[in-house]
Amino acid sequence: MIGHTDSAEAAPGTIRGDFSFHISRNVIHASDSVEGAQREIQLWFQSNELVDWTDEGHCSSLYPA
């Protein structure tokens, strides 16, 4: 979905393949691991800006089993 970090190697149909033009300006960021995401979240957000959330969509009446 996101595509290779280097836009020259990103496949057409991916976000970077369609919209990025240089590796240093690759349009979108994604963490490489859960640990990396946790580190990066601490850089950009304060604890009062975070919400604990559990996806319970499978239990919703909007999505019958």
KOLZA-108997 format. One record per residue: residue number from 1; residue in one letter; x, y, z of N, C-alpha, C in turn. Coordinates in Angstrom, 3 decimals, decimal comma, always signed. Each point is the difference from the previous one (the first is absolute). Layout:
# residues N
NUM|A|X|Y|Z|X|Y|Z|X|Y|Z
...
***
This chain:
# residues 65
1|M|+0,812|-1,185|+0,000|-0,812|+1,185|+0,000|+0,866|+1,265|+0,000
2|I|+1,006|+0,029|+0,874|+0,838|+1,191|+0,095|+1,046|+0,020|-1,099
3|G|+0,643|-1,127|-0,226|+1,039|-0,078|-1,017|+1,393|+0,115|+0,591
4|H|+0,974|-0,315|-0,805|+1,411|+0,035|+0,398|+0,383|+1,411|+0,436
5|T|+0,917|+0,106|+0,968|+0,460|+1,303|+0,483|+0,542|+0,856|-1,138
6|D|+0,749|-0,603|-0,896|+0,549|+0,709|-1,162|-1,064|+0,031|-1,086
7|S|-0,486|+1,168|-0,327|-1,083|+0,113|-0,980|+0,376|-0,576|-1,360
8|A|+1,292|-0,036|-0,319|+0,431|-0,584|-1,272|-0,248|-1,504|-0,029
9|E|-0,100|-0,621|+1,180|-0,237|-1,439|+0,086|-1,432|-0,344|+0,416
10|A|-0,805|+1,016|+0,278|-1,377|-0,238|+0,441|-0,878|-0,370|-1,195
11|A|-0,798|-1,018|+0,174|-0,860|-0,487|-1,083|-1,142|+0,975|-0,289
12|P|-0,404|+0,100|-1,267|-1,193|+0,775|-0,331|-1,194|-0,557|+0,778
13|G|-0,873|+0,892|+0,407|-1,157|-0,424|+0,775|+0,219|+0,112|+1,499
14|T|+1,263|+0,240|+0,415|+0,267|+0,254|+1,416|+0,014|+1,510|+0,211
15|I|-0,134|+0,426|+1,243|-0,013|+1,436|+0,288|+1,295|+0,646|-0,473
16|R|+1,135|-0,597|+0,338|+1,281|+0,577|-0,412|+0,238|-0,149|-1,498
17|G|-0,427|-1,104|-0,565|+0,170|-0,199|-1,434|-0,781|+1,006|-0,826
18|D|-1,153|+0,399|+0,493|-0,855|+0,929|-0,742|+0,257|+1,468|+0,322
19|F|+0,448|+0,305|+1,231|+0,043|+1,404|+0,413|+1,362|+0,517|+0,438
20|S|+0,978|-0,871|+0,218|+1,309|+0,432|+0,471|+0,944|+0,216|-1,176
21|F|+0,967|+0,910|+0,190|+0,954|+0,234|-1,087|+1,454|-0,104|+0,436
22|H|+0,271|-0,154|+1,286|+1,376|-0,104|+0,467|+0,012|-0,703|+1,349
23|I|+1,055|-0,761|+0,270|+0,082|-0,761|+1,251|-0,105|+0,900|+1,233
24|S|+0,490|+1,227|-0,085|-0,063|+0,902|+1,158|-1,362|+0,677|+0,143
25|R|-0,840|-0,163|-1,007|-1,355|+0,572|+0,039|-0,972|-1,073|-0,461
26|N|-0,115|-1,033|+0,831|-0,754|-1,168|-0,441|-1,463|-0,009|+0,450
27|V|-0,546|+1,154|+0,335|-1,430|+0,245|+0,189|-0,578|-0,513|+1,311
28|I|+0,381|-1,185|+0,439|-0,671|-0,634|+1,132|+1,031|-0,699|+0,874
29|H|-0,297|-0,080|+1,287|+0,906|-0,700|+0,911|-0,707|-1,201|+0,598
30|A|+0,736|-1,055|+0,174|-0,496|-1,179|+0,708|+1,139|-0,540|+0,853
31|S|-0,299|-0,356|+1,217|+1,009|-0,583|+0,882|+0,351|-1,396|-0,491
32|D|+1,231|-0,413|+0,249|+0,451|-1,319|-0,452|-0,313|-1,114|+0,984
33|S|-0,455|+0,361|+1,201|-0,315|-1,015|+1,011|-0,867|+0,626|+1,087
34|V|-0,567|-0,828|+0,849|-0,784|+0,500|+1,135|+0,901|+0,837|+0,908
35|E|+1,216|-0,482|+0,234|+0,935|+0,719|+0,857|+0,348|+1,362|-0,598
36|G|+0,222|+0,033|-1,300|+0,284|+1,260|-0,680|-1,170|+0,964|+0,103
37|A|-1,205|-0,504|-0,169|-1,200|+0,837|+0,110|-0,124|+0,576|+1,402
38|Q|+0,263|-0,810|+1,006|-0,088|+0,485|+1,382|+1,006|+1,120|+0,255
39|R|+1,217|-0,133|-0,520|+1,011|+1,066|+0,134|-0,461|+1,267|-0,704
40|E|-0,498|-0,149|-1,220|-0,403|+1,155|-0,796|-1,225|+0,696|+0,583
41|I|-0,920|-0,746|+0,549|-1,178|+0,592|+0,642|+0,437|+0,917|+1,139
42|Q|+1,000|-0,430|+0,769|+0,497|+0,815|+1,109|+0,640|+1,304|-0,487
43|L|+0,546|-0,008|-1,212|+0,609|+1,213|-0,555|-1,039|+1,050|-0,379
44|W|-1,154|-0,447|-0,464|-0,978|+0,911|-0,591|-1,218|+0,299|+0,858
45|F|-0,294|-0,853|+0,979|-1,232|+0,160|+0,770|+0,270|-0,017|+1,493
46|Q|-0,793|+0,773|+0,733|+0,025|-0,051|+1,456|-0,997|-1,054|+0,452
47|S|+0,186|-0,524|+1,212|-0,856|-1,092|+0,469|-1,473|+0,389|+0,041
48|N|-0,312|+1,272|+0,255|-1,402|+0,418|+0,050|-0,636|+0,098|-1,393
49|E|+0,791|-0,165|-1,041|-0,527|+0,015|-1,363|-0,295|-1,404|-0,531
50|L|+0,343|-1,014|+0,770|-0,167|-1,385|-0,431|-1,244|-0,613|+0,621
51|V|-0,634|-0,880|-0,733|-1,211|-0,672|+0,456|+0,200|-1,499|-0,155
52|D|-0,346|-0,761|+1,034|+0,001|-1,458|-0,123|-1,223|-0,389|-0,807
53|W|+0,179|-0,830|-1,002|-1,101|-0,367|-0,875|+0,117|-1,468|-0,370
54|T|-1,113|-0,686|+0,059|-0,062|-1,397|-0,408|-1,003|-0,110|-1,131
55|D|+0,392|-0,632|-1,083|-0,899|-0,184|-1,139|-1,020|-1,070|+0,340
56|E|-1,218|+0,424|+0,209|-1,075|-0,939|+0,281|-0,996|-0,027|-1,152
57|G|+0,457|+0,396|-1,177|-0,858|+0,020|-1,182|-0,625|-1,343|-0,290
58|H|+0,699|-1,065|+0,337|-0,532|-1,338|-0,242|-1,214|-0,279|+0,883
59|C|-0,205|+0,808|+1,050|-1,141|-0,188|+0,906|-1,142|+0,957|-0,328
60|S|+0,232|+0,918|-0,904|-0,978|+1,037|-0,299|-1,196|-0,542|-0,766
61|S|-1,155|+0,594|+0,254|-1,200|-0,380|-0,753|+0,078|+0,487|-1,442
62|L|+0,961|+0,899|-0,283|+0,180|+0,464|-1,375|+0,624|-1,074|-0,879
63|Y|+0,683|-0,933|+0,630|+0,688|-1,056|-0,727|-0,490|-1,357|+0,491
64|P|-1,161|-0,441|-0,466|-0,518|-1,290|+0,474|+0,976|-1,138|-0,292
65|A|+0,048|-0,935|+0,909|+0,913|-1,143|-0,141|-0,465|-0,942|-1,091
***
